[in-house]
Amino acid sequence: MASTAIKTIDQASPTIYAYITPNDVSKKGWVKIGYTDRDAETRIKEQTHTSDTKYELLWSHDARYDGGEYFTDDDFHWYLVQSGIERGKFENTGRLSEWFYFGEGNEKQAEELFRKFIFRDYGQIQDPAAGTQYQLREEQADAVKRTLAYLKSGKEPADFLWNAKPRFGKTLATYDFIRKGGFKNVLIVTNRPAIANSWYDDFMKFIKWQEPHMFFVSDSDSLKNTRVLSRQAYCDIIINSNDEQEFKQIAFVSLQDLKGSIAFGGIYDKLKWVADLRWDLLVVDEAHEGVDTSKTDWAFSRIIRKFTLYMSGTPFKAIANSKFSAEQIFNWSYADEQEAKRSWDFNKGSNPYEPLPQLNMFTFQLSAMIEEKLLEGQTIGETTYDFAFDLNEFFAVEEGKTTFKHEKDVKKWLERLTKNEKYPFSTPALRKELKHTFWLLDRVASAKALAKLLENDAAFMHHKITIAAGDGKDLNEEAEDFVSNEKSYDKVRKVIAENEYTITISVGQLTTGVTIPEWTAVMMLSNIASPALYMQAAFRCQNPYHYEKNGKYYKKENAYIFDFAPDRTLVMFDDFANKLLGQGSVSDKDRPENIKRLLNFFPVIGEDEHGTMVPLDATQVLTIPRTILATEVVKRGFMSNLLFANISGIFALPKEIVDSILSELPVEKQGKKDTSATTIDLSGIKMDEDGNVVVPTETIISKKNELFGDKVYDVSAMTTAVETAVGGISSEAHVPLDVTAKIVDVAMDLAKPIIVDTVKTGFDLTNTQADKIEKQVKEIITEKVKAVENDNYRKQFEVKQKAAEEIKMVEESLAEDEIETAIKEIEAKQRKEFERLRVEFTKNLNETIKETIEEQKTVQVEEQAQIKAKKNKDSKEEEVRGHLRGFARTIPSFLMAYGERGTRLCNFDNYTPEEVFLEVTGITEEQFRFLRDGGTYIDDMTGEEKHFSGGLFNEIVFDEAIQEFLNIRERLADYFDESHQEDIFNYIPPQETNQIFTPKQVVKMMVQKLEDEDPHIFEDPDKTFIDLFMKSGLYITELVKRLFNNPVMKEKIPDNDARLKHILEKQLYGLAPSDIIYHIATNYIFSFDAENRISRKHFKSVDTRPAVKEGKLDELLVATFDDLK
């Protein structure tokens, strides 16, 4: 069972232990030397109990040097090997084990060497290796094996993805792949220059000493303080070497530097050598960042390579777009890691996953704090949207101000956070557990406003508040500001080193690719839409961390995510469990199983109906988001668009069907019922099978001909300008960015009047809309121009490569006096080929620009026609929703009158009398079933029988909302409980005028007036009362309470049950004007009497209005009630 307590740090006892297995003949002379941070005997029993092996503990000691610094068994194992002690291997895999051979009778030598080791006595070490031998974990070896298999298969595309969570150990696994793949030229590109050091350090520690002819090459500023080789230094080594061994390079380049190079679309003269080489392998690190943008894709397209390895911990976008097949993906998830940690076979040695903390998610619902706003909704344009709790809006700052828009609510939230004990910072003990935390917001202004409140809050008086933000305004801008990220990282490291308590507030910075071990929790205060960014940010607190204080050793056991939007949080959790598998779509059956597995290692703690924090199961993770939606539906009196689905399907219906059903429903607009709107015109709107609006091809062609006709445009100026631009650069040079821009500007000089101005006039667009079209056209032309440039570049590359190979062949085969002439011939042939390519390039540019402009005529006309059609569709859909809301407002009344626990959308009509259904809604039950389930109809135009699929209601939300309403009805059933601040009628919108419920306070006032006029009126058990026009039953229930609680009545009828029965059967009468109101009122009046022990004979469904008009009320009452005759 997951714990609801917050506990981040635990005391540990790092211990090195040694034991033998005297009964195992195969282990004579061998000693097992391991590590644990718990009791040694306990750990040894875990290793030996499965095989029933008897062991003898030789010794166990603290894993710390004489100076007090802690170490692991890997350090001591290295020392033993360097001291000449043989280390064992597993027979089946050849992997190194923790068994060391000292020889029979010499087992005590292990402890002697241990003592030398802790005093750092290296005198006996025999020629220590310059580096460290690495050993891949099983999952790393599997990743390498699968990637090699795909590489050797020769399949296309030559791409592979490592979908592996942070701390998978990508650098070492990549180096192993490089070695086993025999790659000569390897290029590593990353969005995070700061991680260059980890790549370089691992190379020097594990690889270089084993691969003396392999070099790490980089001109990155991040490595300027290391001994890394520059590109020039590497070339000098090759030139000056007499060694016949083939040299290899692993080049490291940042994506920013790459895109800044002229050769890759930038403006700086650098990294040309990257473009001039044919790479064996391209490694894209942190592939979820900055990849799949046009600039990055274009830059990568200029890297000539044979194979590409992508690495990402959260490649949601790549997998969602089916960029990789299942065969091209290796998966290693958080659940895989934690499962390996929990089920580790200790016979393999120390658990490498042991230091990795477990993630825990606490999700809190704060929407109650702005409940009045939830009821308001918001209108944008012509469409009304349900107000869903929005963290970005909650923490929004007014433009030009430094305080929150909802400052009062934010302060209230902060007070709950620090004083209500279920929240994470509410006690000194909890704040001690969460000494260093990472808070994520959406805007820089919000971060500054929150920092100001925290600094002035007494609960955080010991915390140093740091804002990790640059000049970007929002989360995406900040996440991609890598220079500021590095500065923020250094600042945070310094602040943590100097302060016991810190809070780092970020707007996207430090969310990926950085390690701050001290962070124990992430506060999600932003509506992050990207699952990749959400989970990357969440993993910031999962880094291993340990420290020593007052001679004791502590380590991080748990890390926490605190989120305040459970509807979003749990959807993200679902995505994390099911959308990173790389196996196509996940079935409904497998979804909960995948969530259940993840919950084993990533528990989610949420609030139950009483506000208590409880562990959630897989079903709750899937259902709570829709339960939250259902709650909002009920709060809105069911007048919510969340209830509806597949509205676009209505456009397939003929006008007669629409008029006979939907137009009979009143229109409901944000709390107002508009009975004037009667018909819906859905003509002229066509939809595809997916519910998208379709503009007929003939409509587009007709509009295009109308706008452009047979006009002939003079392109000579553009052609000349392109020829001039291309002619101004060397035939063998890359096209500089300024020349590309010039070509695009020339193209736009032609495209703007032809396309933008014409479309603007033809569709009556605003300047802003026209500017958007101009931007789109320019982007398309730029992309097309760069594609032509890129094609030309590849052809130039091939010409250079061919010339270089021919020159090399000449130098190796001809006599010295023949070489110069032969080379000149090759160079002349190359220049001629370059000139031919330039002519071809110029021609292709002009043709491409003309073709693109012609294509854009159709594209822009189609897009504007689509926009216009979609706007019309959206407007009509809102009309349809308005009528459906008119129906939905009746649902609470039906539920109050006839609803039972078995009521669902699928059987809703079974619980309502047909004549009442028609009277209240305006449509028949058969028509309702048609909207819900669909059915056949005859197309009046063709006489053809067609089928309507129905499904206009969201069944899941509808059913959840019914149950939520019934929950509230039960919760408020005891009207004797004066602690209730509301009653069920707060959730039931009135229907017709005879169902406008009298407010509770007015009812109380009316009854009080009776007592004011006759102070003894409620003392008499023979006194009778009647409500001649019941609507809710509130008047009757108020009379019940006054009579029941009256002291004199209590004396006369002491038994509570008898007194209540007497009041309702002898003293009170009620008449309701309709069947539905009768059931609403009696269900409320007798809500406590589920077993019908009290008679309802004094309450009837009788409309008194005709009798009152005719002056025959007395006769009606006598005829209705036997005891009044």
PALUMNU-601087 format. One record per residue (C-alpha): x, y, z. Coordinates in steps of 0.25 Angstrom, whole numbers, plus 2048, in hexadecimal, padded with zeros to 3 digits. Example, Ala and Ser with C-alpha at 12.3 -4.5 7.8 and 13.67 -1.06 7.14 Angstrom:
REM PALUMNU-601087
8317EE81F
8377FC81D
END
This chain:
REM PALUMNU-601087
800800800
80680E7FC
808817808
801824809
80C82A812
81783280C
82582C80F
830830806
83D82D80E
841821816
84D81E81E
856813818
86280B81C
86B809810
8727FC813
87C7F380C
87B7E480F
8827D780C
87D7C980D
8807BB809
8787AF806
87F7A380C
876798807
87879C7F9
8847957F3
88479D7E7
8867AA7EF
8927A57F7
89C7B17F9
8927BA7F3
88C7C67FC
87F7CE7F8
8827DD7FB
8757E67FA
86F7F37FE
8637F6806
85D80280D
8557F9816
8597EE820
8647E5819
85D7D881E
8507DC819
8557DF80B
85D7D280B
8517CA80E
84A7D0802
8557CB7FA
8557BD7FF
8477B9803
8427B57F5
84D7AB7F4
84D7A7802
85C7A9803
8637AA810
86C7B5812
8777BA81C
8787C981E
8877CC81E
8867DB821
87E7E881F
8837F6820
87E80481D
88080880F
889814811
897818810
89F81C81C
89D82B81A
88E82881A
88A82880C
88081D807
8838147FC
87C8087F5
8807FA7F2
8847FD7E4
88F8067E9
8947FA7F2
8927F07E7
89B7F87DE
8A67F97E9
8A57E97EA
8A77E77DB
8B27F17DB
8B87E97E6
8B97DD7DE
8AC7D67E4
8A57CE7DA
8967D27D8
88C7C87D4
8827C87C8
8747C27C6
8757B67BD
8697B97B4
86C7C87B1
87A7CA7B4
8767D67BD
87F7D97C9
87A7D47D6
87D7D97E5
8857CC7E8
8947CD7E9
89E7C27EA
8A87C37F6
8AC7B47F6
8A77AA800
8AC7AE80E
8AF7BC80A
8A17C280B
8A67CB816
8AE7D380C
8A17D9808
8A07E1815
8AF7E4815
8AE7EB807
8A17F280C
8A97F9817
8B47FD80D
8A9802804
8A280B80E
8AF811812
8B2813803
8BE80A803
8C18087F4
8CF8027F6
8CC7F47F2
8C47F87E5
8C97F17D9
8CA7FB7CD
8BC8017CE
8B58037C1
8B38117BC
8A48107BC
8998087C1
8937FC7BB
8847FE7B9
8797F37BA
86B7F67B4
85F7F37BB
8567E97B5
84C7F37AF
8587FB7A9
85E7EF7A3
8507EC79D
84F7FA797
85C7F8790
8597EA78B
84B7EE785
8517FB77F
85D7F3779
8537E8773
84A7F376D
8577FA767
85C7ED761
84E7EA75B
8517F5751
8427FA753
83D808750
83C812756
84981075C
844816769
843810777
83D816784
841813792
83481779A
83B8167A7
83981E7B4
8438277BA
84E8207C1
84E8147B7
85D8167B5
85C81B7A6
86A8207A5
8718127A9
86780A7A1
869813795
878812796
876803796
86D80378A
87880C783
883802786
87B7F5782
8767FC776
8847FF771
88080E76E
88C817769
885825769
87B827773
873834776
86C837783
862843782
85A84778F
852853792
8598547A0
86785979E
8698577AE
8698487AD
8758487A4
87D8457B1
8768387B4
8798337A6
8878377A6
88A8327B5
8848247B1
88C8237A5
8998267AC
89581D7B8
8908117B0
8948127A2
8A081979E
8AA8107A6
8A480479E
8A380B790
8B081378F
8AD817781
89F81C784
89E82B787
89483478E
893841785
88B84E788
88D85D787
88185F791
88386A79B
87E8607A6
88B8587A4
8958637A4
89B8607B2
89D8517AE
8A884A7A5
89E84779A
8A484878C
89F853783
89C84F775
8A9855770
8B184E77B
8AB841776
8AE844768
8BC84776C
8BE83A773
8B9832766
8C283A75D
8CF839766
8CD82A769
8D481F763
8CB81576A
8C480C760
8B980976A
8AC810765
8A881C76E
89A81E773
89382A778
88782D781
88383B77E
87A843788
87284F782
866857789
85A858780
85B867783
86986877D
86485F771
85886876D
86187476F
86B86F764
86A875756
86A866751
85E863759
85586F756
85C879760
86488575F
872881765
87E87C75E
88086F766
87E860766
88085F757
88885275A
87B84C75F
87484E752
88084A74A
88183C751
87982F74E
87682A75C
87481C760
86B81F76B
86382B770
85F82B77F
853834782
853836792
84783B799
83F83978C
83283E791
83884C792
839855786
83784A77C
82C849772
82D85876F
82F85C761
83D863764
84285776C
83D84D761
843855756
85085675E
850847760
84D844752
85B84A74E
862840757
86683574E
865828756
86381A755
85B817762
85482076D
85281D77B
848825783
847825792
83C82B79A
8358287A7
82882D7A3
82682C794
81782E794
817836787
81F82C77F
817820783
80A827781
80E82B773
81381C770
82082276D
826814772
821806770
8217FD77C
82D7F6776
834804776
832806785
839801792
83080479E
8358067AC
82B80D7B5
82A8127C3
8228057C7
82C7FC7C1
8378037C9
82F8027D6
82B7F47D3
83A7F07D1
83D7F77DE
8327F07E6
8357E27E0
8447E37DF
84C7D57E0
8567D87EA
85F7CC7E5
8627D67DA
8687DF7E4
8647ED7EA
8577F27E5
85B7FE7DB
84D8037DC
84D8047EB
8518137EB
8458177E2
83A81D7EB
82B8197E8
8228247E2
8158277E9
80A8307E4
8018387ED
7F583E7E6
7ED8497EC
7E084F7E7
7E085E7E8
7D48627DF
7CB8647EC
7D38707EE
7CD8777E2
7C08707E2
7B887D7DF
7C087F7D2
7BD8707CE
7AF8747CE
7B08807C6
7B78797BA
7BE8827AF
7B98867A1
7C3887796
7BE88D789
7B0886787
7B487978E
7B287779D
7BC86E7A4
7BB8677B1
7C586D7BB
7CE8627BF
7D88657CA
7E486B7C4
7F186C7CB
7F78767C1
7EB87F7C3
7EC87D7D2
7FA8827D3
7F988C7C8
7FE89A7CA
7F78A67C5
7FE8AD7B9
8088B77BD
8068B47CC
80E8AC7D6
8038A57DE
7FA8997DB
7ED89C7D4
7E68937DF
7F08977EA
7E58947F5
7E38867F0
7F28847EE
7F58887FD
7E987F801
7F08747FA
7FD877800
7F787780E
7F186980C
7FE864806
805869813
7FA86681E
7F185B819
7F884E81E
7F5846811
7FD850809
80C84E807
81285B80E
80885B81A
811857825
82085A829
82284B828
81D84A819
825857816
83184F81B
82E843812
82D84D806
839856808
83C8587FA
8308587F0
82E85C7E1
8218647DE
81C8657D0
8148717CB
80F8757BD
8148847BC
82088C7C1
8178967C7
81088C7CF
81D8867D4
8218947D9
8138977DF
8148897E6
82288B7EB
81E8987F1
8128927F9
81B8867FE
826890803
81C89780B
81588A811
81A88681F
81987781B
824879811
82D88281A
838879819
83787680A
84087D800
8378807F4
83E87F7E6
8388827D9
83E87A7CE
8398827C2
83E88A7B6
8388947AD
82E88B7A7
81F88D7AB
81A87F7AB
81D8717AE
82186D7A0
82A87979E
8318777AB
8338687A9
83B86B79C
8438767A1
84F86D7A4
8598787A7
85187D7B2
84E86F7B6
85D86D7B9
85E87A7C1
8528767C9
8588687CC
86586F7D1
85C8797DA
85386E7E0
85F8657E3
8668717EA
8598747F2
8578667F6
8658657FB
863871804
85586F809
84F863811
84186680B
83E86B7FC
83386C7F2
83786E7E4
82B8747DB
82D8717CC
8258747C0
82B8697B8
83A86A7BB
84185E7C2
8358557BE
83E84C7B5
84C8477B4
85184C7C2
8538457CF
85184C7DC
8528407E6
84D8487F2
83F84B7EC
8358427F2
8288477EC
82284E7E0
8168577E2
80E8577D5
8078657D5
8058657C6
7FC85F7BC
8078587B4
8018537A7
80D84B7A3
80E83D7A9
81C83D7A6
81F84A7AD
8178467B9
81E8397BB
82C83F7B8
8298497C3
82483F7CD
8308377CB
8398427D0
83683E7DF
83A82F7DC
8498307DC
8508287E7
8558317F2
85C82E7FF
86383680A
86A835817
86683D823
86B83C832
87282F82E
866828828
86382481A
856828813
850825806
8448297FD
83A81E7FD
82E8257F7
82B8307EE
81E8387EC
81683F7E2
80B8487E8
80084C7DD
7F48547DF
7EC8507D3
7E88427D4
7E08417C7
7ED8457BF
7F683D7C9
7F08307C7
7EE8317B8
7FD8347B8
7FF8277C1
7F781F7B7
7FF8247AB
80C8217B3
8088137B5
8028107A7
80881979D
81781779E
81680879B
81980A78C
80F7FE789
804806782
7F7808788
7F4802796
7E77FA797
7DD7FE7A2
7E07F17A9
7EF7F47AA
7EE8027AE
7EA8007BD
7F47F47BD
7FF7FE7B9
7FA8087C3
7FA7FE7CE
8087FA7CB
80D8087CC
80580B7D9
80E8007DF
81A8087DE
8148167DC
8088177E6
7FE8227E4
7F78287F1
7EB8307EF
7DF8357F6
7D382D7F9
7C48327FA
7C7836808
7D483E804
7DD83380B
7EA830804
7E98217FF
7F18187F5
7EA8177E8
7E980B7E0
7E98097D1
7DA80A7CF
7DA8177D7
7E581D7CF
7DD81B7C2
7D081F7C8
7D382B7D1
7D58357C6
7C88327C0
7C28327CE
7C78407D0
7C18447C3
7B483E7C8
7B58467D4
7B68537CC
7AA84E7C3
7A184C7D0
7A685A7D5
7A18607C8
7938597CA
7978507BE
79785C7B5
7A58597B0
7AB8567A3
7B384B7AA
7A78427A9
7A784279A
7AF83B78F
7AF838780
7A784577D
7AD84576F
7A483976C
79884176C
79C84875F
79983B758
78A83B75C
780842752
77984F756
76C848759
77283F764
77A84B76A
76D85376B
764849770
76E84577C
77885077F
77085C77C
766857786
770859791
771866797
77F86D796
78786E7A3
7928797A3
79A87A7B0
78F87A7BA
7848807B1
7798787AA
77687E79C
769879797
76988278B
77387A783
76C86F77C
77386A76F
78186676C
78686875E
79185E75B
79185F74C
79E860744
7A785974E
7AD84C74A
7B6843753
7BF838752
7BF82B75A
7C8831765
7BE83D767
7C7847760
7C1851757
7C384F748
7C385973D
7BF85372F
7CB853725
7C285A71B
7BF865725
7CE867727
7D1867718
7C5871715
7CA87A720
7D987971B
7D487C70C
7CC888712
7D888E719
7E388B70F
7DD888702
7E68876F6
7EF8926FB
7FE8926F6
8088976FF
81689D6FB
821894702
82C89A6FA
8318A3706
83189770F
83888E706
843899704
84489B712
84688C715
85188B70B
858897710
85789271E
85D88471B
86788A711
86D89271C
872886724
87D87C720
877870719
87D867723
87986E730
86D86C739
862876737
864880742
85788474B
857892746
85688D738
84B88373B
84488F742
846897736
84088C72C
83488B736
83289A736
83289A727
82888F726
81F896730
81F8A3728
81889A71D
810892727
80A89D730
8028A4725
7FE89771E
7FA88F72A
7F9897737
7F28A4732
7E889C729
7E4892734
7E389E73D
7D98A5734
7D2898730
7CF89473E
7CD8A2744
7D989F74E
7DE8A8758
7ED8AD758
7F18A3763
7EB89875B
7F289C74F
7FF89D756
7FD88F75B
7FB88A74D
808892749
81088B754
80B87E74F
80E880741
81C885744
81F87974D
81A86F742
823876738
82F877741
82D868744
82C865735
83886E732
84186773D
83C859737
84285D72A
84F863730
850856738
84F84D72C
859856725
862854731
861845731
865845722
87184E725
875845731
875839727
87D84171D
887845728
88883672D
88A83171F
89583B71C
89C838729
89B829726
8A182B718
8AC83471D
8B0829728
8B081E71D
8B9827714
8C282A720
8C381B722
8C4816714
8CC82070B
8DA82470B
8DE831712
8DF839705
8D1835700
8CA83870D
8C984870C
8C38476FD
8B983C701
8B584470E
8B2850705
8AA8486FB
8A1843707
8A085170D
89C8576FF
89284C6FE
88D84F70C
88B85E709
88485B6FC
87A851704
87885C70F
875866704
86B85C6FE
86585B70C
86486A70D
85C86B700
853860705
852865713
84D87370D
84386C704
83E86470F
83C870718
83487870E
82B86C70B
829868719
82587671D
81B877711
816869714
81486D723
80D87A720
804872717
801868722
7FF87272C
7F4878724
7EC86C726
7F1869734
7ED87773A
7E0877733
7DD869739
7E286D747
7D987A747
7CD872742
7D086874D
7D1873757
7C4879753
7BD86C752
7C2868760
7BE875766
7B0873760
7B0864765
7B5868773
7AA873774
79F868770
7A585E779
7A4868784
79586A780
79385B781
79A85B78F
791866793
78585E790
78B851797
78E85A7A3
77F85D7A3
77D84E7A4
78884C7AE
7828567B8
77684D7BA
77F8417BE
7818457CD
7728467CE
7708387C8
77B8337D2
7758397DE
7678347DA
76A8267D4
7798247D5
77F8177DB
78D8117DD
78B8097D0
7888157C8
7918177BC
79181E7AF
78E8117A8
78180F7B0
77D81D7B4
77081D7AD
76C8107B4
76B8187C1
7628237BC
7538237B8
7528257A9
7488307AB
7508377B5
75C8367AD
75583D7A1
74F8477AA
75C84C7B0
76684A7A5
75D84D799
761840792
75D832793
765827799
76682178B
76C82E786
77682E791
77A82078E
77D824780
78682F785
78D82578F
78D818787
78B81C778
78281576F
77D814760
77681F759
77282274B
77982D743
76E83673E
77783A732
77A82C72D
770823734
77C81B738
77C814746
78881974E
78E81775C
791822766
79B81D771
79682577C
7A0827788
79D83578A
79F833799
7AC8307A0
7A88237A7
7B48227B1
7B28317B6
7A282F7B5
7A38237BE
7AD8297C8
7A58357C9
79882D7CC
79F8267D7
7A58337DD
7978397DD
79282D7E5
79E82E7EE
79A83D7F1
78B8397F3
78F82F7FD
799838804
78E843806
783839809
78283C817
77C84A817
77C84A827
78B84C826
78C85B827
79B85A824
798859815
79B86680E
793862802
7888597FE
7868507F1
77E85B7EA
78B8637E9
78E8587DE
7808587D7
77E8637CD
76F8677CD
7678627C0
75A8697BE
7548757C6
74D86A7CF
75B8647D3
7628717D8
76686C7E5
7648767F1
7728797F7
774872805
77687F80C
768884807
76287780B
768879819
76388781A
754883815
754878820
75988282B
74E88C827
74488182B
74B87F839
74C88E83A
73D890838
73A884841
74588084B
73E87384E
73B86E840
745863840
74285E84E
73485884A
735849845
72784B83F
72A858837
72B855828
73385C81D
73285B80E
73B85F802
7318617F6
73C8627EC
74885A7EF
75485C7E7
7608577EF
75A8537FC
76385D804
75786380A
75285680F
75F852814
76185F81C
75385C822
75884E826
76485482D
75C85E835
752854839
75C84983C
765852844
75B85984C
75D85785B
74E85585E
74C84B852
758843858
750843865
74383E85F
74A834856
75783085C
75B825852
76382C846
75E82283C
750822841
750832841
755832833
74B82882E
740830834
74483D82E
745838820
73882F821
72F838829
734846828
73A84981A
73484980D
73984D7FF
73584E7F1
73E84E7E5
73A8537D7
7418487CF
74683A7D0
75583E7D0
7538497DA
74B83F7E3
7578357E2
7618407E5
75A8467F1
7578387F7
7658337F5
76A83E7FC
76083E807
76182F80A
77082E806
773828814
76881E812
76E814808
76580980D
75881080C
75480E81B
74D81C81A
74081D811
740827805
731828805
731836809
73983A7FC
73383A7EF
73683E7E0
72A8477DE
72B8557D7
72385E7E0
72386A7D6
7168677CE
70E8657DB
7148727E1
70F87A7D5
7018747D5
7008767E4
6FF8677E7
70C8647EF
70485F7FB
6FD8557F3
70A8507ED
71084E7FA
7058467FF
70583D7F3
71483B7F4
716838803
70C82E80A
70F834818
70A841813
6FC83C80F
END
